[in-house]
Structure formats: structure tokens, C-alpha cells
């Protein structure tokens, strides 16, 4: 179940990031160029959130492996 949740979050984040990039390209090439800066900042925030999400997931996996290595099975 956690794997399914991870993949759904991953797909959702990639889809939102892709849509934002397409909107940025459209705004940059049309008369809405003044919207390019806020959308670009939004994309940067999305990327930082994406990186933080993966780091959090990697820390959880590392904690799991460390617990198994130390034979500590009290984690949740």
C-alpha cells in the first residue's frame, strides 16, 4: 500500500511540474510574458518540494535498513 501511495505522489508531482512547465513556455512565448516570473518561481518551489519529498523517503528507508541491521524491530 505504501508503494502505491509513493507512486501516486510521484506521478502527481511530475504531472503538476510538467503542466507548470508547459504553462511557463506558453506564457514566455505569448503576450503573457509578465506571468513567466511567478510561474518560474512556482516551478522552483515545486522542484524543492520534490527533492524534499525524496530525501524524506530516503531517510525513512535508511532508518528501516539501519533498524534491520541492528536487529531493532520496534519501528513503525
PDB file of N, CA, C and O in Angstrom, chain B, residues numbered from 101:
ATOM      1  N   UNK B 101       0.810  -1.188   0.000  1.00  0.00           N
ATOM      2  CA  UNK B 101       0.000   0.000   0.000  1.00  0.00           C
ATOM      3  C   UNK B 101       0.863   1.265   0.000  1.00  0.00           C
ATOM      4  O   UNK B 101       0.548   2.237  -0.687  1.00  0.00           O
ATOM      5  N   UNK B 102       1.946   1.247   0.770  1.00  0.00           N
ATOM      6  CA  UNK B 102       2.830   2.414   0.807  1.00  0.00           C
ATOM      7  C   UNK B 102       3.469   2.626  -0.556  1.00  0.00           C
ATOM      8  O   UNK B 102       3.656   3.763  -0.988  1.00  0.00           O
ATOM      9  N   UNK B 103       3.803   1.542  -1.229  1.00  0.00           N
ATOM     10  CA  UNK B 103       4.383   1.651  -2.554  1.00  0.00           C
ATOM     11  C   UNK B 103       3.405   2.317  -3.518  1.00  0.00           C
ATOM     12  O   UNK B 103       3.799   3.144  -4.340  1.00  0.00           O
ATOM     13  N   UNK B 104       2.135   1.953  -3.414  1.00  0.00           N
ATOM     14  CA  UNK B 104       1.118   2.560  -4.275  1.00  0.00           C
ATOM     15  C   UNK B 104       1.003   4.055  -3.981  1.00  0.00           C
ATOM     16  O   UNK B 104       0.903   4.867  -4.901  1.00  0.00           O
ATOM     17  N   UNK B 105       1.016   4.414  -2.699  1.00  0.00           N
ATOM     18  CA  UNK B 105       0.939   5.816  -2.315  1.00  0.00           C
ATOM     19  C   UNK B 105       2.163   6.583  -2.824  1.00  0.00           C
ATOM     20  O   UNK B 105       2.036   7.717  -3.285  1.00  0.00           O
ATOM     21  N   UNK B 106       3.325   5.977  -2.744  1.00  0.00           N
ATOM     22  CA  UNK B 106       4.555   6.612  -3.232  1.00  0.00           C
ATOM     23  C   UNK B 106       4.453   6.884  -4.729  1.00  0.00           C
ATOM     24  O   UNK B 106       4.786   7.978  -5.186  1.00  0.00           O
ATOM     25  N   UNK B 107       3.994   5.892  -5.494  1.00  0.00           N
ATOM     26  CA  UNK B 107       3.888   6.067  -6.936  1.00  0.00           C
ATOM     27  C   UNK B 107       2.833   7.108  -7.298  1.00  0.00           C
ATOM     28  O   UNK B 107       3.034   7.886  -8.231  1.00  0.00           O
ATOM     29  N   UNK B 108       1.725   7.136  -6.586  1.00  0.00           N
ATOM     30  CA  UNK B 108       0.702   8.138  -6.864  1.00  0.00           C
ATOM     31  C   UNK B 108       1.222   9.545  -6.580  1.00  0.00           C
ATOM     32  O   UNK B 108       0.961  10.472  -7.346  1.00  0.00           O
ATOM     33  N   UNK B 109       1.955   9.703  -5.482  1.00  0.00           N
ATOM     34  CA  UNK B 109       2.557  11.004  -5.170  1.00  0.00           C
ATOM     35  C   UNK B 109       3.584  11.388  -6.232  1.00  0.00           C
ATOM     36  O   UNK B 109       3.638  12.539  -6.667  1.00  0.00           O
ATOM     37  N   UNK B 110       4.384  10.435  -6.638  1.00  0.00           N
ATOM     38  CA  UNK B 110       5.392  10.691  -7.661  1.00  0.00           C
ATOM     39  C   UNK B 110       4.742  11.124  -8.968  1.00  0.00           C
ATOM     40  O   UNK B 110       5.153  12.119  -9.566  1.00  0.00           O
ATOM     41  N   UNK B 111       3.736  10.390  -9.412  1.00  0.00           N
ATOM     42  CA  UNK B 111       3.051  10.721 -10.661  1.00  0.00           C
ATOM     43  C   UNK B 111       2.372  12.085 -10.551  1.00  0.00           C
ATOM     44  O   UNK B 111       2.438  12.889 -11.481  1.00  0.00           O
ATOM     45  N   UNK B 112       1.726  12.344  -9.428  1.00  0.00           N
ATOM     46  CA  UNK B 112       1.063  13.634  -9.239  1.00  0.00           C
ATOM     47  C   UNK B 112       2.028  14.794  -9.300  1.00  0.00           C
ATOM     48  O   UNK B 112       1.753  15.807  -9.944  1.00  0.00           O
ATOM     49  N   UNK B 113       3.153  14.651  -8.635  1.00  0.00           N
ATOM     50  CA  UNK B 113       4.146  15.734  -8.633  1.00  0.00           C
ATOM     51  C   UNK B 113       4.742  15.956 -10.017  1.00  0.00           C
ATOM     52  O   UNK B 113       4.965  17.099 -10.418  1.00  0.00           O
ATOM     53  N   UNK B 114       5.002  14.884 -10.747  1.00  0.00           N
ATOM     54  CA  UNK B 114       5.567  15.019 -12.091  1.00  0.00           C
ATOM     55  C   UNK B 114       4.547  15.657 -13.036  1.00  0.00           C
ATOM     56  O   UNK B 114       4.906  16.492 -13.865  1.00  0.00           O
ATOM     57  N   UNK B 115       3.289  15.268 -12.912  1.00  0.00           N
ATOM     58  CA  UNK B 115       2.247  15.838 -13.775  1.00  0.00           C
ATOM     59  C   UNK B 115       2.100  17.339 -13.508  1.00  0.00           C
ATOM     60  O   UNK B 115       2.044  18.129 -14.450  1.00  0.00           O
ATOM     61  N   UNK B 116       2.037  17.736 -12.241  1.00  0.00           N
ATOM     62  CA  UNK B 116       1.895  19.159 -11.910  1.00  0.00           C
ATOM     63  C   UNK B 116       3.113  19.943 -12.381  1.00  0.00           C
ATOM     64  O   UNK B 116       2.972  21.057 -12.886  1.00  0.00           O
ATOM     65  N   UNK B 117       4.301  19.380 -12.224  1.00  0.00           N
ATOM     66  CA  UNK B 117       5.521  20.050 -12.676  1.00  0.00           C
ATOM     67  C   UNK B 117       5.536  20.196 -14.195  1.00  0.00           C
ATOM     68  O   UNK B 117       5.940  21.237 -14.713  1.00  0.00           O
ATOM     69  N   UNK B 118       5.103  19.167 -14.908  1.00  0.00           N
ATOM     70  CA  UNK B 118       5.053  19.215 -16.368  1.00  0.00           C
ATOM     71  C   UNK B 118       4.043  20.251 -16.855  1.00  0.00           C
ATOM     72  O   UNK B 118       4.327  21.020 -17.772  1.00  0.00           O
ATOM     73  N   UNK B 119       2.874  20.266 -16.243  1.00  0.00           N
ATOM     74  CA  UNK B 119       1.855  21.249 -16.623  1.00  0.00           C
ATOM     75  C   UNK B 119       2.360  22.665 -16.363  1.00  0.00           C
ATOM     76  O   UNK B 119       2.133  23.565 -17.172  1.00  0.00           O
ATOM     77  N   UNK B 120       3.033  22.861 -15.257  1.00  0.00           N
ATOM     78  CA  UNK B 120       3.589  24.179 -14.941  1.00  0.00           C
ATOM     79  C   UNK B 120       4.638  24.587 -15.975  1.00  0.00           C
ATOM     80  O   UNK B 120       4.687  25.748 -16.382  1.00  0.00           O
ATOM     81  N   UNK B 121       5.463  23.657 -16.395  1.00  0.00           N
ATOM     82  CA  UNK B 121       6.492  23.963 -17.402  1.00  0.00           C
ATOM     83  C   UNK B 121       5.856  24.318 -18.743  1.00  0.00           C
ATOM     84  O   UNK B 121       6.337  25.214 -19.437  1.00  0.00           O
ATOM     85  N   UNK B 122       4.784  23.628 -19.111  1.00  0.00           N
ATOM     86  CA  UNK B 122       4.090  23.938 -20.366  1.00  0.00           C
ATOM     87  C   UNK B 122       3.464  25.320 -20.284  1.00  0.00           C
ATOM     88  O   UNK B 122       3.530  26.090 -21.242  1.00  0.00           O
ATOM     89  N   UNK B 123       2.855  25.642 -19.143  1.00  0.00           N
ATOM     90  CA  UNK B 123       2.262  26.968 -18.965  1.00  0.00           C
ATOM     91  C   UNK B 123       3.343  28.042 -19.007  1.00  0.00           C
ATOM     92  O   UNK B 123       3.130  29.114 -19.574  1.00  0.00           O
ATOM     93  N   UNK B 124       4.500  27.765 -18.411  1.00  0.00           N
ATOM     94  CA  UNK B 124       5.613  28.712 -18.454  1.00  0.00           C
ATOM     95  C   UNK B 124       6.058  28.956 -19.894  1.00  0.00           C
ATOM     96  O   UNK B 124       6.289  30.098 -20.291  1.00  0.00           O
ATOM     97  N   UNK B 125       6.177  27.893 -20.664  1.00  0.00           N
ATOM     98  CA  UNK B 125       6.577  28.045 -22.068  1.00  0.00           C
ATOM     99  C   UNK B 125       5.542  28.845 -22.845  1.00  0.00           C
ATOM    100  O   UNK B 125       5.896  29.713 -23.644  1.00  0.00           O
ATOM    101  N   UNK B 126       4.262  28.557 -22.614  1.00  0.00           N
ATOM    102  CA  UNK B 126       3.204  29.293 -23.303  1.00  0.00           C
ATOM    103  C   UNK B 126       3.252  30.771 -22.946  1.00  0.00           C
ATOM    104  O   UNK B 126       3.149  31.627 -23.824  1.00  0.00           O
ATOM    105  N   UNK B 127       3.408  31.072 -21.662  1.00  0.00           N
ATOM    106  CA  UNK B 127       3.446  32.474 -21.231  1.00  0.00           C
ATOM    107  C   UNK B 127       4.672  33.194 -21.761  1.00  0.00           C
ATOM    108  O   UNK B 127       4.603  34.372 -22.112  1.00  0.00           O
ATOM    109  N   UNK B 128       5.784  32.496 -21.818  1.00  0.00           N
ATOM    110  CA  UNK B 128       7.019  33.122 -22.308  1.00  0.00           C
ATOM    111  C   UNK B 128       6.934  33.470 -23.790  1.00  0.00           C
ATOM    112  O   UNK B 128       7.537  34.446 -24.236  1.00  0.00           O
ATOM    113  N   UNK B 129       6.192  32.679 -24.549  1.00  0.00           N
ATOM    114  CA  UNK B 129       6.122  32.878 -25.989  1.00  0.00           C
ATOM    115  C   UNK B 129       4.898  33.677 -26.438  1.00  0.00           C
ATOM    116  O   UNK B 129       4.722  33.913 -27.633  1.00  0.00           O
ATOM    117  N   UNK B 130       4.066  34.090 -25.509  1.00  0.00           N
ATOM    118  CA  UNK B 130       2.866  34.832 -25.882  1.00  0.00           C
ATOM    119  C   UNK B 130       2.881  36.208 -25.222  1.00  0.00           C
ATOM    120  O   UNK B 130       3.898  36.654 -24.691  1.00  0.00           O
ATOM    121  N   UNK B 131       1.735  36.861 -25.272  1.00  0.00           N
ATOM    122  CA  UNK B 131       1.643  38.205 -24.712  1.00  0.00           C
ATOM    123  C   UNK B 131       1.556  38.203 -23.182  1.00  0.00           C
ATOM    124  O   UNK B 131       1.451  39.267 -22.571  1.00  0.00           O
ATOM    125  N   UNK B 132       1.598  37.038 -22.568  1.00  0.00           N
ATOM    126  CA  UNK B 132       1.528  36.924 -21.118  1.00  0.00           C
ATOM    127  C   UNK B 132       2.909  36.719 -20.498  1.00  0.00           C
ATOM    128  O   UNK B 132       3.047  35.981 -19.523  1.00  0.00           O
ATOM    129  N   UNK B 133       3.901  37.351 -21.044  1.00  0.00           N
ATOM    130  CA  UNK B 133       5.275  37.172 -20.576  1.00  0.00           C
ATOM    131  C   UNK B 133       5.455  37.650 -19.136  1.00  0.00           C
ATOM    132  O   UNK B 133       6.362  37.186 -18.445  1.00  0.00           O
ATOM    133  N   UNK B 134       4.616  38.559 -18.679  1.00  0.00           N
ATOM    134  CA  UNK B 134       4.728  39.054 -17.302  1.00  0.00           C
ATOM    135  C   UNK B 134       4.392  37.967 -16.278  1.00  0.00           C
ATOM    136  O   UNK B 134       4.733  38.107 -15.104  1.00  0.00           O
ATOM    137  N   UNK B 135       3.730  36.887 -16.703  1.00  0.00           N
ATOM    138  CA  UNK B 135       3.420  35.784 -15.800  1.00  0.00           C
ATOM    139  C   UNK B 135       4.554  34.759 -15.709  1.00  0.00           C
ATOM    140  O   UNK B 135       4.497  33.843 -14.889  1.00  0.00           O
ATOM    141  N   UNK B 136       5.568  34.908 -16.538  1.00  0.00           N
ATOM    142  CA  UNK B 136       6.659  33.931 -16.578  1.00  0.00           C
ATOM    143  C   UNK B 136       7.440  33.892 -15.267  1.00  0.00           C
ATOM    144  O   UNK B 136       7.815  32.814 -14.805  1.00  0.00           O
ATOM    145  N   UNK B 137       7.684  35.039 -14.672  1.00  0.00           N
ATOM    146  CA  UNK B 137       8.450  35.076 -13.418  1.00  0.00           C
ATOM    147  C   UNK B 137       7.718  34.375 -12.270  1.00  0.00           C
ATOM    148  O   UNK B 137       8.319  33.528 -11.609  1.00  0.00           O
ATOM    149  N   UNK B 138       6.446  34.692 -12.005  1.00  0.00           N
ATOM    150  CA  UNK B 138       5.766  33.968 -10.916  1.00  0.00           C
ATOM    151  C   UNK B 138       5.642  32.465 -11.173  1.00  0.00           C
ATOM    152  O   UNK B 138       5.763  31.660 -10.250  1.00  0.00           O
ATOM    153  N   UNK B 139       5.404  32.102 -12.406  1.00  0.00           N
ATOM    154  CA  UNK B 139       5.295  30.676 -12.721  1.00  0.00           C
ATOM    155  C   UNK B 139       6.661  30.004 -12.584  1.00  0.00           C
ATOM    156  O   UNK B 139       6.749  28.868 -12.117  1.00  0.00           O
ATOM    157  N   UNK B 140       7.715  30.695 -12.986  1.00  0.00           N
ATOM    158  CA  UNK B 140       9.067  30.160 -12.810  1.00  0.00           C
ATOM    159  C   UNK B 140       9.404  29.959 -11.338  1.00  0.00           C
ATOM    160  O   UNK B 140      10.025  28.961 -10.971  1.00  0.00           O
ATOM    161  N   UNK B 141       8.998  30.902 -10.499  1.00  0.00           N
ATOM    162  CA  UNK B 141       9.219  30.748  -9.060  1.00  0.00           C
ATOM    163  C   UNK B 141       8.404  29.583  -8.505  1.00  0.00           C
ATOM    164  O   UNK B 141       8.872  28.847  -7.636  1.00  0.00           O
ATOM    165  N   UNK B 142       7.181  29.421  -9.012  1.00  0.00           N
ATOM    166  CA  UNK B 142       6.342  28.304  -8.594  1.00  0.00           C
ATOM    167  C   UNK B 142       6.989  26.973  -8.972  1.00  0.00           C
ATOM    168  O   UNK B 142       6.929  26.015  -8.201  1.00  0.00           O
ATOM    169  N   UNK B 143       7.602  26.907 -10.143  1.00  0.00           N
ATOM    170  CA  UNK B 143       8.288  25.687 -10.577  1.00  0.00           C
ATOM    171  C   UNK B 143       9.485  25.398  -9.676  1.00  0.00           C
ATOM    172  O   UNK B 143       9.741  24.243  -9.336  1.00  0.00           O
ATOM    173  N   UNK B 144      10.212  26.432  -9.292  1.00  0.00           N
ATOM    174  CA  UNK B 144      11.351  26.247  -8.395  1.00  0.00           C
ATOM    175  C   UNK B 144      10.875  25.704  -7.045  1.00  0.00           C
ATOM    176  O   UNK B 144      11.499  24.809  -6.475  1.00  0.00           O
ATOM    177  N   UNK B 145       9.769  26.248  -6.541  1.00  0.00           N
ATOM    178  CA  UNK B 145       9.207  25.753  -5.278  1.00  0.00           C
ATOM    179  C   UNK B 145       8.777  24.297  -5.420  1.00  0.00           C
ATOM    180  O   UNK B 145       8.983  23.495  -4.508  1.00  0.00           O
ATOM    181  N   UNK B 146       8.183  23.955  -6.552  1.00  0.00           N
ATOM    182  CA  UNK B 146       7.774  22.570  -6.791  1.00  0.00           C
ATOM    183  C   UNK B 146       8.981  21.638  -6.804  1.00  0.00           C
ATOM    184  O   UNK B 146       8.933  20.550  -6.231  1.00  0.00           O
ATOM    185  N   UNK B 147      10.059  22.061  -7.455  1.00  0.00           N
ATOM    186  CA  UNK B 147      11.254  21.216  -7.512  1.00  0.00           C
ATOM    187  C   UNK B 147      11.860  21.025  -6.131  1.00  0.00           C
ATOM    188  O   UNK B 147      12.289  19.923  -5.791  1.00  0.00           O
ATOM    189  N   UNK B 148      11.900  22.089  -5.330  1.00  0.00           N
ATOM    190  CA  UNK B 148      12.429  21.965  -3.969  1.00  0.00           C
ATOM    191  C   UNK B 148      11.553  21.036  -3.126  1.00  0.00           C
ATOM    192  O   UNK B 148      12.065  20.256  -2.323  1.00  0.00           O
ATOM    193  N   UNK B 149      10.245  21.120  -3.309  1.00  0.00           N
ATOM    194  CA  UNK B 149       9.329  20.223  -2.605  1.00  0.00           C
ATOM    195  C   UNK B 149       9.536  18.781  -3.051  1.00  0.00           C
ATOM    196  O   UNK B 149       9.486  17.859  -2.237  1.00  0.00           O
ATOM    197  N   UNK B 150       9.767  18.593  -4.335  1.00  0.00           N
ATOM    198  CA  UNK B 150      10.014  17.268  -4.901  1.00  0.00           C
ATOM    199  C   UNK B 150      11.286  16.659  -4.307  1.00  0.00           C
ATOM    200  O   UNK B 150      11.305  15.485  -3.939  1.00  0.00           O
ATOM    201  N   UNK B 151      12.332  17.455  -4.219  1.00  0.00           N
ATOM    202  CA  UNK B 151      13.597  16.988  -3.649  1.00  0.00           C
ATOM    203  C   UNK B 151      13.426  16.663  -2.172  1.00  0.00           C
ATOM    204  O   UNK B 151      13.941  15.650  -1.698  1.00  0.00           O
ATOM    205  N   UNK B 152      12.710  17.509  -1.441  1.00  0.00           N
ATOM    206  CA  UNK B 152      12.480  17.259  -0.017  1.00  0.00           C
ATOM    207  C   UNK B 152      11.679  15.982   0.189  1.00  0.00           C
ATOM    208  O   UNK B 152      11.937  15.231   1.130  1.00  0.00           O
ATOM    209  N   UNK B 153      10.712  15.732  -0.683  1.00  0.00           N
ATOM    210  CA  UNK B 153       9.907  14.511  -0.594  1.00  0.00           C
ATOM    211  C   UNK B 153      10.779  13.270  -0.763  1.00  0.00           C
ATOM    212  O   UNK B 153      10.648  12.307  -0.008  1.00  0.00           O
ATOM    213  N   UNK B 154      11.671  13.297  -1.756  1.00  0.00           N
ATOM    214  CA  UNK B 154      12.559  12.154  -1.969  1.00  0.00           C
ATOM    215  C   UNK B 154      13.557  11.991  -0.841  1.00  0.00           C
ATOM    216  O   UNK B 154      13.857  10.866  -0.441  1.00  0.00           O
ATOM    217  N   UNK B 155      14.079  13.097  -0.316  1.00  0.00           N
ATOM    218  CA  UNK B 155      15.005  12.996   0.814  1.00  0.00           C
ATOM    219  C   UNK B 155      14.312  12.399   2.034  1.00  0.00           C
ATOM    220  O   UNK B 155      14.896  11.580   2.742  1.00  0.00           O
ATOM    221  N   UNK B 156      13.075  12.805   2.280  1.00  0.00           N
ATOM    222  CA  UNK B 156      12.316  12.263   3.402  1.00  0.00           C
ATOM    223  C   UNK B 156      12.102  10.762   3.222  1.00  0.00           C
ATOM    224  O   UNK B 156      12.255   9.988   4.167  1.00  0.00           O
ATOM    225  N   UNK B 157      11.751  10.361   2.013  1.00  0.00           N
ATOM    226  CA  UNK B 157      11.544   8.938   1.724  1.00  0.00           C
ATOM    227  C   UNK B 157      12.848   8.159   1.877  1.00  0.00           C
ATOM    228  O   UNK B 157      12.849   7.062   2.435  1.00  0.00           O
ATOM    229  N   UNK B 158      13.942   8.707   1.395  1.00  0.00           N
ATOM    230  CA  UNK B 158      15.240   8.039   1.522  1.00  0.00           C
ATOM    231  C   UNK B 158      15.666   7.900   2.980  1.00  0.00           C
ATOM    232  O   UNK B 158      16.239   6.879   3.359  1.00  0.00           O
ATOM    233  N   UNK B 159      15.395   8.914   3.804  1.00  0.00           N
ATOM    234  CA  UNK B 159      15.718   8.819   5.228  1.00  0.00           C
ATOM    235  C   UNK B 159      14.914   7.710   5.901  1.00  0.00           C
ATOM    236  O   UNK B 159      15.440   6.983   6.744  1.00  0.00           O
ATOM    237  N   UNK B 160      13.644   7.579   5.531  1.00  0.00           N
ATOM    238  CA  UNK B 160      12.808   6.525   6.101  1.00  0.00           C
ATOM    239  C   UNK B 160      13.330   5.146   5.714  1.00  0.00           C
ATOM    240  O   UNK B 160      13.354   4.234   6.540  1.00  0.00           O
ATOM    241  N   UNK B 161      13.743   4.997   4.474  1.00  0.00           N
ATOM    242  CA  UNK B 161      14.283   3.714   4.017  1.00  0.00           C
ATOM    243  C   UNK B 161      15.611   3.419   4.715  1.00  0.00           C
ATOM    244  O   UNK B 161      15.861   2.286   5.125  1.00  0.00           O
ATOM    245  N   UNK B 162      16.457   4.437   4.851  1.00  0.00           N
ATOM    246  CA  UNK B 162      17.731   4.245   5.547  1.00  0.00           C
ATOM    247  C   UNK B 162      17.505   3.865   7.007  1.00  0.00           C
ATOM    248  O   UNK B 162      18.218   3.021   7.548  1.00  0.00           O
ATOM    249  N   UNK B 163      16.509   4.487   7.645  1.00  0.00           N
ATOM    250  CA  UNK B 163      16.176   4.149   9.024  1.00  0.00           C
ATOM    251  C   UNK B 163      15.710   2.700   9.118  1.00  0.00           C
ATOM    252  O   UNK B 163      16.076   1.984  10.049  1.00  0.00           O
ATOM    253  N   UNK B 164      14.905   2.273   8.153  1.00  0.00           N
ATOM    254  CA  UNK B 164      14.434   0.885   8.120  1.00  0.00           C
ATOM    255  C   UNK B 164      15.612  -0.086   8.019  1.00  0.00           C
ATOM    256  O   UNK B 164      15.683  -1.054   8.776  1.00  0.00           O
ATOM    257  N   UNK B 165      16.521   0.166   7.104  1.00  0.00           N
ATOM    258  CA  UNK B 165      17.666  -0.727   6.928  1.00  0.00           C
ATOM    259  C   UNK B 165      18.585  -0.717   8.147  1.00  0.00           C
ATOM    260  O   UNK B 165      19.125  -1.752   8.536  1.00  0.00           O
ATOM    261  N   UNK B 166      18.757   0.464   8.746  1.00  0.00           N
ATOM    262  CA  UNK B 166      19.583   0.549   9.949  1.00  0.00           C
ATOM    263  C   UNK B 166      18.944  -0.233  11.091  1.00  0.00           C
ATOM    264  O   UNK B 166      19.645  -0.883  11.866  1.00  0.00           O
ATOM    265  N   UNK B 167      17.629  -0.176  11.198  1.00  0.00           N
ATOM    266  CA  UNK B 167      16.930  -0.924  12.246  1.00  0.00           C
ATOM    267  C   UNK B 167      17.051  -2.424  12.026  1.00  0.00           C
ATOM    268  O   UNK B 167      17.238  -3.181  12.978  1.00  0.00           O
ATOM    269  N   UNK B 168      16.946  -2.851  10.790  1.00  0.00           N
ATOM    270  CA  UNK B 168      17.088  -4.281  10.495  1.00  0.00           C
ATOM    271  C   UNK B 168      18.512  -4.723  10.773  1.00  0.00           C
ATOM    272  O   UNK B 168      18.724  -5.808  11.315  1.00  0.00           O
ATOM    273  N   UNK B 169      19.493  -3.905  10.412  1.00  0.00           N
ATOM    274  CA  UNK B 169      20.893  -4.230  10.656  1.00  0.00           C
ATOM    275  C   UNK B 169      21.160  -4.383  12.152  1.00  0.00           C
ATOM    276  O   UNK B 169      21.901  -5.274  12.567  1.00  0.00           O
ATOM    277  N   UNK B 170      20.553  -3.514  12.959  1.00  0.00           N
ATOM    278  CA  UNK B 170      20.766  -3.555  14.412  1.00  0.00           C
ATOM    279  C   UNK B 170      19.794  -4.488  15.114  1.00  0.00           C
ATOM    280  O   UNK B 170      19.763  -4.546  16.343  1.00  0.00           O
ATOM    281  N   UNK B 171      19.006  -5.213  14.343  1.00  0.00           N
ATOM    282  CA  UNK B 171      18.004  -6.142  14.855  1.00  0.00           C
ATOM    283  C   UNK B 171      17.039  -5.456  15.815  1.00  0.00           C
ATOM    284  O   UNK B 171      16.674  -6.009  16.852  1.00  0.00           O
ATOM    285  N   UNK B 172      16.641  -4.264  15.458  1.00  0.00           N
ATOM    286  CA  UNK B 172      15.676  -3.499  16.237  1.00  0.00           C
ATOM    287  C   UNK B 172      14.365  -3.474  15.442  1.00  0.00           C
ATOM    288  O   UNK B 172      14.242  -2.733  14.467  1.00  0.00           O
ATOM    289  N   UNK B 173      13.420  -4.258  15.849  1.00  0.00           N
ATOM    290  CA  UNK B 173      12.181  -4.391  15.105  1.00  0.00           C
ATOM    291  C   UNK B 173      11.029  -3.668  15.786  1.00  0.00           C
ATOM    292  O   UNK B 173       9.875  -4.066  15.626  1.00  0.00           O
ATOM    293  N   UNK B 174      11.317  -2.619  16.541  1.00  0.00           N
ATOM    294  CA  UNK B 174      10.271  -1.870  17.239  1.00  0.00           C
ATOM    295  C   UNK B 174       9.805  -0.654  16.453  1.00  0.00           C
ATOM    296  O   UNK B 174       8.932   0.078  16.919  1.00  0.00           O
ATOM    297  N   UNK B 175      10.365  -0.423  15.273  1.00  0.00           N
ATOM    298  CA  UNK B 175       9.968   0.749  14.478  1.00  0.00           C
ATOM    299  C   UNK B 175       8.585   0.511  13.873  1.00  0.00           C
ATOM    300  O   UNK B 175       8.107  -0.619  13.776  1.00  0.00           O
ATOM    301  N   UNK B 176       7.964   1.619  13.473  1.00  0.00           N
ATOM    302  CA  UNK B 176       6.640   1.517  12.858  1.00  0.00           C
ATOM    303  C   UNK B 176       6.710   1.934  11.410  1.00  0.00           C
ATOM    304  O   UNK B 176       5.696   1.919  10.713  1.00  0.00           O
TER     305      UNK B 176
END
